[in-house]
Amino acid sequence: MATHCQVLVVGAGPAGGSLAGRLAAEGLDVVLVDRLADLRQAAFSSAALPRSAVERFGLPACVQAAQWRGWQLVGPGDSQRCWDAPESLGAVLDFGALRLWLAERATAAGVQLRLGLTALSCREEPGGGMVTDLRGAGGERTTIRSAWVVDASGEGRALLGEPPDHTLVSGVGVEWLLEVDEARWRSWSERLSFFMGSRWVQQGYGWIFPMQPGQLKLGVCRLEQAGHHQPPLAGELQSLLERTGLADAPVLDRHGGRIRSTIRRREPHRRGRLIGLGDAVSTANLLGGEGIRHALLAAEVLAPLLARAVRNGGDGHRWLGYHALGRYEAKLRRALGWRWSLSGRLARRTWLGLNGPRGDARLETLLSGLAGCSAADLSALLFEYRFERYGARALPYLLGWR
Ligand SMILES: Cc1cc2nc3c(=O)[nH]c(=O)nc-3n(C[C@H](O)[C@H](O)[C@H](O)COP(=O)(O)OP(=O)(O)OC[C@H]3O[C@@H](n4cnc5c(N)ncnc54)[C@H](O)[C@@H]3O)c2cc1C
């Protein structure tokens, strides 16, 4: 078992799995650890992606559970609005399969993958290297020494910790994987369906996404608001099951998770030789509750900078290594773009406002403004944050006037 490497990546999610493979492909000696013993387990993410992301990151058919080519928005009451495109607009991934594929690609490139290991803490040695303490599934302790450590452990930020002086906005979701007959599967296939309004989910939304034939993902999520009573999500999920006629469907898996972001993303991305990646540095977007493609993008941005830092930062050239990484935060901010930032800021207003009749009335106005859009316009609005497609009607909302 290696206890020395150039880069230790903690977390084999989309961010860490992708980064580890990229670094190994550059010839670096990389160890990738995850607390999960099986990367197919705890597949908490609904994993809906637009076509552009599937193509950009070369995601193969084996990780795509279903294609979607339309939108169905239900709410604020029972009214339904549908938009369909002639061709696929994206995929719903099997999140476990995605993690597995990334890890297999990484190991094929030379990464040493060690599962069932939880990173507990890390520290910089006086000589400049990093020492990370880990715990195995049976409680045994182990140590890995490396030149650099990447915290890709998701919203929990296992090594970086909570960003100081930066408030984290937090969303929480639960999702069930259901088994349904072909007829019921067909009625939900090929579309991403969302349920919005306070009578569906208080301060959040519900969804039904198709998976492979015979399976659907049904979930609910909401933004958390401290000091404000919010009904338990389990009850909202049960109500969604009943109102959509899916309450009798056998449940194949139950999972859930949290998305947390500082929204403005001004937190430090690095502490010495410890670098944050993906959800650990708030790349998840809370408006759409999605972060897979942003985590993959962050890995794409960091990989060449870190590879340069490892090569330049050998003994006696420590500052050169640091210098290479100096542009990481700015580059990532530029890659995510101002639209990402604007949409993140809209998230709080959009979701927290859905708490009663006033919020529902505003939602109704927003949704009726979408009547003239095509399915592709809606994708551009929701995935590319191209609010201008919505026309001048969006301006008062974007400016906070309504
Ligand atoms: C309910 C829900 C639905 C979602 N739906 C979508 C969606 O439809 N589309 C979308 O794009 N995004 C969605 N997301 C968000 C998306 O899943 C995340 O943004 C994305 O997974 C972030 O990738 P990551 O690699 O940064 O972190 P993660 O995917 O969280 O990966 C972190 C990894 O680190 C491991 N780990 C954690 N702590 C330790 C430790 N101490 N030691 C070792 N390993 C550790 C974990 O086991 C995990 O494998 C959803 C999230 C939730 C919660």
The ligand as an SDF file (V2000), in Angstrom:
LIG
                    3D

 53 58  0  0  0  0  0  0  0  0999 V2000
  -30.6040   15.3560   -3.4740 C   0  0  0  0  0  0  0  0  0  0  0  0
  -29.5820   15.8960   -4.4550 C   0  0  0  0  0  0  0  0  0  0  0  0
  -29.9050   15.9610   -5.8050 C   0  0  0  0  0  0  0  0  0  0  0  0
  -28.9690   16.4660   -6.7200 C   0  0  0  0  0  0  0  0  0  0  0  0
  -29.2970   16.5130   -8.0370 N   0  0  0  0  0  0  0  0  0  0  0  0
  -28.3900   16.9680   -8.9470 C   0  0  0  0  0  0  0  0  0  0  0  0
  -28.6830   16.9790  -10.3440 C   0  0  0  0  0  0  0  0  0  0  0  0
  -29.7880   16.6130  -10.7800 O   0  0  0  0  0  0  0  0  0  0  0  0
  -27.7160   17.4130  -11.2020 N   0  0  0  0  0  0  0  0  0  0  0  0
  -26.4930   17.8500  -10.7700 C   0  0  0  0  0  0  0  0  0  0  0  0
  -25.6440   18.2380  -11.5770 O   0  0  0  0  0  0  0  0  0  0  0  0
  -26.2030   17.8640   -9.4390 N   0  0  0  0  0  0  0  0  0  0  0  0
  -27.1080   17.4370   -8.5360 C   0  0  0  0  0  0  0  0  0  0  0  0
  -26.8030   17.4320   -7.1980 N   0  0  0  0  0  0  0  0  0  0  0  0
  -25.4990   18.0130   -6.7570 C   0  0  0  0  0  0  0  0  0  0  0  0
  -24.3240   17.1370   -7.1470 C   0  0  0  0  0  0  0  0  0  0  0  0
  -24.5810   15.8020   -6.8030 O   0  0  0  0  0  0  0  0  0  0  0  0
  -23.0670   17.6490   -6.4610 C   0  0  0  0  0  0  0  0  0  0  0  0
  -22.9000   19.0170   -6.7330 O   0  0  0  0  0  0  0  0  0  0  0  0
  -21.8390   16.8850   -6.9680 C   0  0  0  0  0  0  0  0  0  0  0  0
  -21.9670   15.5190   -6.6600 O   0  0  0  0  0  0  0  0  0  0  0  0
  -20.5660   17.4550   -6.3520 C   0  0  0  0  0  0  0  0  0  0  0  0
  -19.4790   16.6790   -6.7030 O   0  0  0  0  0  0  0  0  0  0  0  0
  -18.1920   16.6110   -5.7450 P   0  0  0  0  0  0  0  0  0  0  0  0
  -17.2820   15.6180   -6.3700 O   0  0  0  0  0  0  0  0  0  0  0  0
  -17.6930   17.9840   -5.4820 O   0  0  0  0  0  0  0  0  0  0  0  0
  -18.7330   16.0760   -4.3530 O   0  0  0  0  0  0  0  0  0  0  0  0
  -19.4890   14.6630   -3.9820 P   0  0  0  0  0  0  0  0  0  0  0  0
  -20.2250   14.1540   -5.1620 O   0  0  0  0  0  0  0  0  0  0  0  0
  -20.2200   14.9610   -2.7580 O   0  0  0  0  0  0  0  0  0  0  0  0
  -18.2790   13.6890   -3.7170 O   0  0  0  0  0  0  0  0  0  0  0  0
  -17.5450   13.7280   -2.5110 C   0  0  0  0  0  0  0  0  0  0  0  0
  -16.9940   12.3450   -2.2230 C   0  0  0  0  0  0  0  0  0  0  0  0
  -16.1610   12.4350   -1.0790 O   0  0  0  0  0  0  0  0  0  0  0  0
  -16.3810   11.3370   -0.2390 C   0  0  0  0  0  0  0  0  0  0  0  0
  -16.0200   11.7640    1.1260 N   0  0  0  0  0  0  0  0  0  0  0  0
  -16.6510   12.6520    1.9200 C   0  0  0  0  0  0  0  0  0  0  0  0
  -15.9940   12.8290    3.0680 N   0  0  0  0  0  0  0  0  0  0  0  0
  -14.8970   12.0420    3.0100 C   0  0  0  0  0  0  0  0  0  0  0  0
  -13.8060   11.7990    3.8890 C   0  0  0  0  0  0  0  0  0  0  0  0
  -13.7020   12.4060    5.0830 N   0  0  0  0  0  0  0  0  0  0  0  0
  -12.8450   10.9030    3.5110 N   0  0  0  0  0  0  0  0  0  0  0  0
  -12.9470   10.2640    2.3220 C   0  0  0  0  0  0  0  0  0  0  0  0
  -13.9590   10.4480    1.4540 N   0  0  0  0  0  0  0  0  0  0  0  0
  -14.9140   11.3520    1.7750 C   0  0  0  0  0  0  0  0  0  0  0  0
  -17.8540   11.0080   -0.4070 C   0  0  0  0  0  0  0  0  0  0  0  0
  -18.1170    9.6480   -0.1000 O   0  0  0  0  0  0  0  0  0  0  0  0
  -18.0650   11.3200   -1.8960 C   0  0  0  0  0  0  0  0  0  0  0  0
  -17.8970   10.1810   -2.7110 O   0  0  0  0  0  0  0  0  0  0  0  0
  -27.7010   16.9300   -6.2640 C   0  0  0  0  0  0  0  0  0  0  0  0
  -27.3870   16.8550   -4.9010 C   0  0  0  0  0  0  0  0  0  0  0  0
  -28.3160   16.3580   -4.0070 C   0  0  0  0  0  0  0  0  0  0  0  0
  -27.9490   16.2970   -2.5540 C   0  0  0  0  0  0  0  0  0  0  0  0
  1  2  1  0
  2  3  1  0
  2 52  2  0
  3  4  2  0
  4  5  1  0
  4 50  1  0
  5  6  2  0
  6  7  1  0
  6 13  1  0
  7  8  2  0
  7  9  1  0
  9 10  1  0
 10 11  2  0
 10 12  1  0
 12 13  2  0
 13 14  1  0
 14 15  1  0
 14 50  1  0
 15 16  1  0
 16 17  1  0
 16 18  1  0
 18 19  1  0
 18 20  1  0
 20 21  1  0
 20 22  1  0
 22 23  1  0
 23 24  1  0
 24 25  2  0
 24 26  1  0
 24 27  1  0
 27 28  1  0
 28 29  2  0
 28 30  1  0
 28 31  1  0
 31 32  1  0
 32 33  1  0
 33 34  1  0
 33 48  1  0
 34 35  1  0
 35 36  1  0
 35 46  1  0
 36 37  1  0
 36 45  1  0
 37 38  2  0
 38 39  1  0
 39 40  1  0
 39 45  2  0
 40 41  1  0
 40 42  2  0
 42 43  1  0
 43 44  2  0
 44 45  1  0
 46 47  1  0
 46 48  1  0
 48 49  1  0
 50 51  2  0
 51 52  1  0
 52 53  1  0
M  END
$$$$
